[in-house]
Amino acid sequence: MLTIEIFRALLLGFTVGLTGALVPGPMLFATIEVSLRKGWLAGPEVVIGHILVELMLSILIIFGAASLVGSGAISAISVIGGLALMVFGLLTVRDAKAAASARVSWDASGLKFASNPVTLGLITSVSNPYFWIWWLTAGSALVLKAHELGILISVAFILGHWAADLSWFTAVSGSFSRGKALLSQKMHRHILYACGIFLIIFGFYFMLNYNNPAQLF
């Protein structure tokens, strides 16, 4: 049923999105810094800037790449995407301990002009090389495969992805605005291990079933 497929796409988008959101990066550090000054709303506002970038990419993928590239190219992208998911998973497991113990060391001196959280979300997204690597490999492959089942499925996947970002960064800004860390280092490390293992397994499964998107979503 379409409703079940949409729900599965939402859930998959949320799960995959959360594995990326949990890994510390410039956007997380920007959220923490701004939330200390502006309160819990900083998190959702930073995510809005991030979403604006991903919205443009999603439109290009759905209405551009999906209609221009052939099935052979989509299959190649899917294989690359599956491999990328596995690599991201391996890196997440490898760096889980260091990432969980990371402290706010992001140098925002170059972005003092961007005190607006939405602008910070946009800038920290487009300036992060890992963001582009993700979307040029795994992200585009997942959206293209979802689109083979219909535009509603691809939109549901993207919305789930954004829901993960919004949930995590809102929780982060809410905690740090009250002067508290959201997770202990040990719990964060274990969650990252779980996320990395999930990406490895799903990446392998994705490659095995790239010709049958109904098995993926």
Summary of the structure (lengths in Angstrom):
residues: 217
radius of gyration: 17.2
end to end distance: 11.8
largest distance: 51.7
contacts: 748
relative contact order: 0.24
helix: 81%
strand: 0%
